[in-house]
Amino acid sequence: PSSATVLGDLSRSFEAHTASAPATFQKMFGRGTTTASAEPKAEPTVTAPAKKGPPVGADGKPKKICCACPDTKKVRDECMVLKGGEAACLDMIEAHKVCLRSEGFDV
């Protein structure tokens, strides 16, 4: 998908998600409820994924993350400069990450 499509889809998804974020957070983590169990919960076992190399382009050469997704990178960088930082640009940052993941990068 094009970076404009990814950005538009992400923006709509982000708006829908943030509207329900507090309720979802409480549901997932039990914050704000009084029905906490006295028994401690067992920590889930997490296995680190196997390390893999960088994604490979059509020419057989490894892709460089610095050159991937130039459209979303430009929008993200401009937002960071003009709006003064990460907090104001979270949706642009996430759009760039989505694009990088679609290119095969693990971010």
N, C-alpha and C positions, 0 to 999 in steps of 0.2 A: 504494500500500500504506500501511497505517497505520504510525505511528511505532513502535508496539509490535511489529508484525510485522517491520519493518526492523531494529529493535534485537535481537529474538530471532534472526533470521537472521544478522545480523552477529556476534552473540556466538558462535553455533555455528561460523560460518565462521572467526572469529578464533581460536578454540581449535584448530580443525583446522589452520589455517595456521601458528600459532606452534609446533606440534609438529614441523613439518618445516622451519621457517625456517632453521636453521643449514645443513642439507644443501642446501636450495634456494639459499641465498646462495653456498655454495661452488661449486655447479654453475653458477650464473649468472655469477659473477665469477672463478672459478678460484682462489679463495683456498685455501691449504693444499695445493695440488697442486704436484708437482715437474715437471710437463710443460709449463712455460711456454715459449712460442716466443721465439726471439731476435729475430724481426722485430716491429717496433712495429705495432700494429693501427691502421688508419685510423679516425679519429673519424667517427661517423655524421653525416650532414647532417640538421639538424633545422630545420624551417620552422615559424615561429610561426603558430598558428591565427589566422584573421581575427577581428578584434575584433567582438563583437556586443553589442547592448544588453542590458539586463536582461530577464528573461522577462516576458511579458505575461499578466495574469490573465484570467479569463473576462469581466470587465467592461471589458476593453480597456486598463486602466491597468497601468503597469509594477509588477511585484511588488517588495516591499521585503524584502531578505534578513533584516532584523531581525525581521520579522513572520512569516517562513516557519518551519515545523516547530516550533511552540511546545512540543510534547511532548518531542522529543529535546533541544531547547535547554534545557528545564528540568532534565532528568535530567543533562545534561552540566554545567550550571552548579552544580547541587547537589553533584555529584561533586567538582568543582574546589574548592569551598568546604570540604566535609566531609573530603575525603581529602588536601587540601593541594597540589594541583597537577596539571599536565598528565601527568606520568609515570604516575600512578595511574589516570588516566581515559582512556587512549588509546582503549579500545573505545567509550566513550561519545562521544568526540570524533569518531571515525570514523563512528559511527552517525548523528550529526548531519550530517556531511558527505554521507553517502549520501542522507539525506533531502533535503538542499538540492539535491543533483544531480538527484534525482527531480523536484524542482520547477523545474528548468531553470537553476539557478545553476551557474556554473563555479568550483568550489572544489576 
